[in-house]
Amino acid sequence: MGGQEARHAVLMGDPSFFSIKGGANPHTRTFWGRRKRVSRKKAITQWHQLARSLIGLGVEVFVLPPVKEQPGLVYPANAGFLTRIQEEIPIREKTFYLSNLISTRAGEKPYYKDFIKQLGFKTQELSYRFEGEADFFPVGDRYIFTYGVIEAQRFIFQWAIPPYRRVYGFRSDKEVLAELSLIAERDKIIPLRLINEAFYHGDTLLCSFGPNRELLLAYLPALEPNSQAILREIMGDKLVELEPEDAWLYAANSFQVAYGDQRYLIMPEGVSPGLLSRIKERGVIPVLVDVSEFWKKGGGSVKCMIGDLGYLVNGENTMAEKFRYQRSYRNLFLLPTAIETHLPLLG
């Protein structure tokens, strides 16, 4: 690496136009099926708290500009994915695999593609419906791939109150597994089928953490029984099962960072003391951040708002490096002399 420091980098989407556009998951709609309205002021405050928490833990945050017609850009975990990042690989040799998003968010893809390329990555497209690292992510030396039945989102009649219900379906098609197997070794991919539409991405019920991300937070009832059995067999005592109170708060929608020799797990505020203790027992320190405006109304929590770009090294003196400087949160929102080390609430 030529003596250059490798820095963990992530992508976040500016929330200036955050709203509920498509109402594409159960959290975005009221009991009567109407789309919820967000407090944009509150959401922006929470977004900055999350970004500064990341920066306080040594993470570089690149900010995707807002687009009024594409409010879902605030959830860039759906942009795509990188395979495991090795620090010695130059950024220009890294390939970012782009997602094929649900129709109400399909317009986001060109913005992700352009931004990722300007950061210095190569990009590659996939053929099937697939929503990136939200459904495909490492655990130890393996990958988890989550999928479910793809449905046309719609209201259907029922003999109940209300007299209709919303069909949401899931986001990644099982057929994309063949393509993923060309990118990662097929025998190292664990396919799991989702069955609860409230947990519509794998990262809403599963979270890998620990020194090598070998531990797994999991809410098993959101998986079909055979997938539950497979996960129990493979993970063994590395499985940390979530109670419903934590699972429905999206405790699994968390993000681990390393700072010095310590691992931190950034989690949504409100998770139970019992879960915090179980995480600490495994040598990881929880950091709690309030992202309730995004979760309660958008169905996305901490991890949904973070696209993982792995470890990047500056010093290449390229146009991409200039772009990274311009789109760095530090340079967009913080004075160089007043960068905060901002850890909100340690669990």
C-alpha positions as CSV (number, residue, x, y, z in Angstrom):
1,M,0.0,0.0,0.0
2,G,3.0,2.2,-0.2
3,G,2.8,3.4,3.4
4,Q,-0.6,5.0,2.8
5,E,-3.2,4.7,5.4
6,A,-6.3,2.6,4.5
7,R,-9.5,4.2,5.6
8,H,-12.9,2.5,5.9
9,A,-15.3,4.3,3.5
10,V,-19.0,4.4,3.2
11,L,-21.7,5.9,1.0
12,M,-24.6,7.9,2.4
13,G,-27.4,9.8,0.6
14,D,-28.1,13.4,1.4
15,P,-31.6,13.4,3.0
16,S,-32.7,16.9,1.9
17,F,-35.6,15.5,-0.2
18,F,-36.4,12.5,2.0
19,S,-40.0,11.4,1.7
20,I,-42.2,8.3,1.2
21,K,-42.6,8.0,-2.6
22,G,-43.5,4.4,-3.4
23,G,-44.7,3.1,0.0
24,A,-42.9,-0.2,-1.0
25,N,-42.7,-1.9,2.4
26,P,-45.2,-2.3,5.4
27,H,-43.5,0.4,7.5
28,T,-44.2,3.1,5.0
29,R,-48.0,2.9,5.2
30,T,-50.6,3.4,7.8
31,F,-53.2,0.8,8.9
32,W,-55.4,2.1,6.1
33,G,-52.7,1.7,3.5
34,R,-51.9,5.4,3.0
35,R,-48.3,6.5,2.7
36,K,-46.9,8.0,5.8
37,R,-45.5,11.6,5.9
38,V,-42.0,12.2,7.3
39,S,-40.6,15.0,9.4
40,R,-37.8,16.0,7.1
41,K,-36.3,18.3,9.7
42,K,-36.1,15.5,12.2
43,A,-34.8,13.1,9.6
44,I,-32.0,15.4,8.6
45,T,-30.9,15.9,12.2
46,Q,-30.8,12.1,12.7
47,W,-28.9,11.5,9.5
48,H,-26.2,14.0,10.5
49,Q,-26.0,12.3,13.9
50,L,-25.4,8.9,12.2
51,A,-22.8,10.4,9.8
52,R,-20.9,12.1,12.6
53,S,-20.9,8.9,14.6
54,L,-19.3,7.1,11.7
55,I,-16.7,9.9,11.3
56,G,-16.0,9.8,15.1
57,L,-15.0,6.1,14.6
58,G,-12.6,6.9,11.8
59,V,-14.9,6.2,8.8
60,E,-14.8,8.3,5.6
61,V,-18.3,9.2,4.6
62,F,-19.0,10.1,0.9
63,V,-22.3,11.9,0.3
64,L,-24.5,11.3,-2.7
65,P,-26.2,14.5,-3.7
66,P,-30.0,14.6,-3.2
67,V,-32.4,14.2,-6.1
68,K,-36.0,15.4,-5.5
69,E,-37.5,12.7,-7.7
70,Q,-35.5,9.9,-6.0
71,P,-35.9,10.2,-2.2
72,G,-34.9,6.5,-1.8
73,L,-31.2,7.6,-2.4
74,V,-31.1,8.0,1.3
75,Y,-30.9,4.2,1.6
76,P,-27.7,3.3,-0.5
77,A,-27.3,-0.1,1.0
78,N,-29.4,-1.1,-2.0
79,A,-27.1,0.5,-4.5
80,G,-25.1,-2.8,-5.0
81,F,-22.2,-4.5,-3.4
82,L,-18.4,-5.1,-3.3
83,T,-16.9,-8.5,-2.6
84,R,-14.6,-8.6,0.4
85,I,-12.1,-5.8,0.2
86,Q,-8.4,-6.4,0.5
87,E,-6.6,-3.3,1.4
88,E,-3.7,-3.8,-1.0
89,I,-6.0,-3.7,-4.1
90,P,-6.1,-0.2,-5.7
91,I,-9.5,1.3,-5.9
92,R,-9.3,1.5,-9.7
93,E,-9.2,-2.4,-9.7
94,K,-12.3,-2.8,-7.5
95,T,-15.6,-3.7,-9.1
96,F,-18.9,-2.5,-7.7
97,Y,-21.8,-4.7,-8.7
98,L,-24.9,-2.6,-9.3
99,S,-28.4,-3.6,-8.1
100,N,-31.6,-3.9,-10.1
101,L,-34.1,-2.2,-7.8
102,I,-37.8,-2.4,-7.4
103,S,-39.7,-0.3,-10.0
104,T,-40.5,2.6,-7.6
105,R,-36.7,3.0,-7.0
106,A,-35.3,1.9,-10.3
107,G,-34.6,5.5,-11.2
108,E,-31.9,5.6,-8.6
109,K,-29.5,3.3,-10.4
110,P,-28.0,5.8,-12.9
111,Y,-27.2,8.1,-9.9
112,Y,-25.5,5.3,-8.0
113,K,-23.6,4.2,-11.1
114,D,-22.3,7.6,-12.0
115,F,-21.3,8.4,-8.4
116,I,-19.5,5.1,-7.8
117,K,-17.6,5.5,-11.1
118,Q,-16.5,9.0,-10.1
119,L,-15.2,7.6,-6.8
120,G,-12.9,5.5,-8.8
121,F,-14.6,2.1,-9.0
122,K,-15.3,-0.1,-12.0
123,T,-19.0,-1.1,-12.2
124,Q,-20.7,-4.2,-13.5
125,E,-24.4,-4.9,-14.1
126,L,-26.4,-8.0,-13.1
127,S,-29.4,-9.4,-15.0
128,Y,-32.0,-10.2,-12.3
129,R,-33.9,-8.3,-9.6
130,F,-31.4,-7.8,-6.8
131,E,-30.9,-5.2,-4.1
132,G,-27.3,-5.3,-3.3
133,E,-25.6,-5.7,0.1
134,A,-29.0,-5.5,1.7
135,D,-29.5,-9.1,0.5
136,F,-25.8,-10.3,-0.1
137,F,-23.2,-9.8,2.6
138,P,-20.3,-11.6,4.2
139,V,-20.4,-13.6,7.5
140,G,-17.0,-15.1,8.4
141,D,-15.5,-16.6,5.2
142,R,-19.0,-17.1,3.6
143,Y,-21.7,-14.9,2.1
144,I,-25.4,-14.9,3.0
145,F,-27.8,-14.4,0.2
146,T,-31.5,-13.7,1.0
147,Y,-34.3,-13.8,-1.5
148,G,-38.1,-14.2,-1.5
149,V,-41.1,-14.3,-3.8
150,I,-41.1,-11.3,-6.2
151,E,-44.7,-9.8,-6.4
152,A,-46.3,-7.0,-8.2
153,Q,-47.0,-4.6,-5.4
154,R,-50.8,-4.0,-5.2
155,F,-53.8,-3.8,-3.0
156,I,-56.1,-6.8,-2.9
157,F,-59.7,-7.2,-1.5
158,Q,-60.2,-9.0,1.8
159,W,-63.3,-9.6,4.1
160,A,-61.8,-7.6,7.0
161,I,-61.1,-4.1,8.1
162,P,-59.7,-2.5,6.2
163,P,-61.4,-4.2,3.2
164,Y,-58.1,-4.5,1.3
165,R,-54.5,-5.3,2.1
166,R,-51.2,-4.4,0.5
167,V,-49.0,-7.1,-1.2
168,Y,-45.4,-6.1,-1.0
169,G,-43.3,-9.2,-1.9
170,F,-39.5,-9.3,-1.6
171,R,-36.7,-7.6,-3.4
172,S,-34.1,-10.1,-4.7
173,D,-34.9,-13.0,-7.1
174,K,-33.4,-16.4,-6.4
175,E,-32.3,-16.6,-10.0
176,V,-29.6,-14.0,-9.4
177,L,-27.7,-16.7,-7.3
178,A,-26.2,-18.0,-10.6
179,E,-24.6,-14.7,-11.3
180,L,-23.5,-14.2,-7.7
181,S,-21.8,-17.6,-7.9
182,L,-19.6,-16.3,-10.7
183,I,-18.5,-13.5,-8.4
184,A,-18.1,-15.5,-5.1
185,E,-17.6,-19.2,-4.7
186,R,-21.0,-20.9,-4.9
187,D,-20.2,-23.3,-2.0
188,K,-19.5,-20.3,0.2
189,I,-22.9,-18.7,-0.4
190,I,-25.7,-19.5,2.1
191,P,-29.1,-19.0,0.3
192,L,-31.9,-18.2,2.7
193,R,-35.6,-17.6,1.9
194,L,-37.5,-14.7,3.5
195,I,-41.2,-15.1,4.4
196,N,-42.2,-12.0,6.4
197,E,-42.8,-8.9,4.2
198,A,-41.9,-6.6,7.2
199,F,-38.4,-8.1,6.9
200,Y,-38.1,-7.6,3.2
201,H,-34.3,-7.5,3.0
202,G,-31.8,-9.8,4.7
203,D,-30.1,-7.0,6.5
204,T,-33.4,-6.2,8.4
205,L,-33.1,-9.5,10.3
206,L,-29.4,-10.6,10.0
207,C,-26.2,-8.8,10.9
208,S,-22.7,-10.2,10.9
209,F,-20.3,-8.7,13.4
210,G,-17.2,-9.7,15.4
211,P,-13.4,-9.6,14.7
212,N,-13.9,-11.4,11.3
213,R,-17.7,-10.8,11.1
214,E,-18.1,-14.4,12.0
215,L,-20.9,-13.8,14.5
216,L,-24.5,-13.3,13.3
217,L,-27.5,-11.5,14.9
218,A,-30.6,-13.2,13.5
219,Y,-34.3,-13.1,13.8
220,L,-35.1,-16.6,12.6
221,P,-39.0,-16.5,12.4
222,A,-38.6,-14.2,9.4
223,L,-37.0,-17.1,7.5
224,E,-38.8,-20.2,6.2
225,P,-38.2,-23.2,8.4
226,N,-35.6,-25.0,6.2
227,S,-33.5,-21.8,6.0
228,Q,-33.7,-21.5,9.8
229,A,-32.4,-25.1,10.1
230,I,-29.6,-24.4,7.7
231,L,-28.5,-21.3,9.5
232,R,-28.5,-23.0,12.9
233,E,-26.4,-25.9,11.6
234,I,-23.8,-23.7,9.9
235,M,-23.5,-20.9,12.5
236,G,-23.8,-23.0,15.7
237,D,-22.8,-21.0,18.7
238,K,-21.9,-18.0,16.6
239,L,-25.6,-17.4,16.1
240,V,-27.1,-14.7,18.4
241,E,-30.8,-15.0,18.1
242,L,-32.9,-11.9,18.5
243,E,-36.0,-11.5,20.6
244,P,-39.1,-10.0,18.8
245,E,-38.8,-6.7,20.7
246,D,-35.4,-6.2,19.3
247,A,-36.0,-7.7,15.9
248,W,-39.0,-5.4,15.2
249,L,-36.9,-2.4,16.1
250,Y,-34.5,-3.6,13.3
251,A,-31.7,-4.3,15.7
252,A,-30.1,-6.4,13.0
253,N,-30.0,-3.4,10.7
254,S,-26.7,-2.4,12.3
255,F,-23.2,-1.7,11.0
256,Q,-19.8,-2.7,12.4
257,V,-16.7,-0.5,12.2
258,A,-13.2,-1.1,13.6
259,Y,-11.5,1.8,15.3
260,G,-8.0,1.1,16.5
261,D,-8.1,-2.5,17.9
262,Q,-11.8,-2.2,19.0
263,R,-14.9,-3.2,17.1
264,Y,-18.0,-1.1,17.4
265,L,-21.6,-2.0,16.3
266,I,-23.7,1.1,15.4
267,M,-27.2,0.2,16.3
268,P,-30.7,1.8,16.4
269,E,-31.4,3.5,19.7
270,G,-34.0,1.5,21.8
271,V,-32.6,-2.0,21.6
272,S,-32.9,-4.0,24.9
273,P,-30.2,-4.0,27.6
274,G,-30.1,-7.8,27.3
275,L,-29.1,-7.6,23.7
276,L,-26.5,-5.0,24.4
277,S,-25.0,-7.2,27.1
278,R,-24.8,-10.2,24.7
279,I,-23.0,-8.1,22.1
280,K,-20.5,-6.7,24.7
281,E,-19.8,-10.3,25.9
282,R,-18.5,-11.0,22.4
283,G,-16.0,-8.1,22.6
284,V,-18.0,-5.6,20.5
285,I,-19.1,-2.2,21.8
286,P,-22.6,-1.1,20.8
287,V,-23.0,2.5,19.7
288,L,-26.7,3.7,19.7
289,V,-28.0,6.2,17.3
290,D,-31.6,7.6,16.9
291,V,-32.8,6.9,13.3
292,S,-36.4,6.4,14.3
293,E,-37.8,8.8,11.6
294,F,-36.2,6.6,8.9
295,W,-37.3,3.3,10.5
296,K,-40.9,4.1,11.6
297,K,-41.8,5.7,8.3
298,G,-39.3,4.5,5.7
299,G,-38.7,1.0,6.9
300,G,-34.9,1.6,6.9
301,S,-32.5,1.8,9.9
302,V,-28.8,2.2,10.4
303,K,-27.5,-0.2,7.8
304,C,-30.0,0.8,5.1
305,M,-28.5,4.2,5.2
306,I,-24.9,3.0,4.7
307,G,-23.4,1.6,1.5
308,D,-20.1,-0.2,2.5
309,L,-17.2,0.7,0.2
310,G,-14.6,-1.2,2.2
311,Y,-11.1,0.2,2.8
312,L,-9.8,2.9,0.4
313,V,-6.3,4.5,0.1
314,N,-5.7,8.0,-1.0
315,G,-2.4,9.2,-2.7
316,E,-3.2,8.2,-6.3
317,N,-3.4,11.8,-7.4
318,T,-6.3,11.1,-9.7
319,M,-9.5,12.9,-10.7
320,A,-11.3,10.3,-8.6
321,E,-9.4,11.3,-5.5
322,K,-10.4,15.0,-6.2
323,F,-14.0,13.9,-6.5
324,R,-13.7,11.9,-3.2
325,Y,-12.4,15.0,-1.5
326,Q,-15.3,17.1,-2.8
327,R,-18.0,14.7,-1.8
328,S,-16.5,13.9,1.6
329,Y,-18.9,14.7,4.5
330,R,-16.0,16.4,6.3
331,N,-15.6,18.9,3.5
332,L,-19.3,19.3,2.8
333,F,-20.5,19.8,6.3
334,L,-17.7,20.3,8.8
335,L,-15.1,23.0,9.2
336,P,-11.6,21.5,9.1
337,T,-10.9,23.0,12.5
338,A,-14.1,21.8,14.1
339,I,-14.4,18.1,13.1
340,E,-16.2,16.4,15.9
341,T,-15.4,13.1,17.4
342,H,-19.1,12.3,18.0
343,L,-20.0,9.1,19.8
344,P,-23.6,9.5,20.9
345,L,-24.6,6.8,23.3
346,L,-22.5,3.8,24.1
347,G,-24.6,0.8,25.0
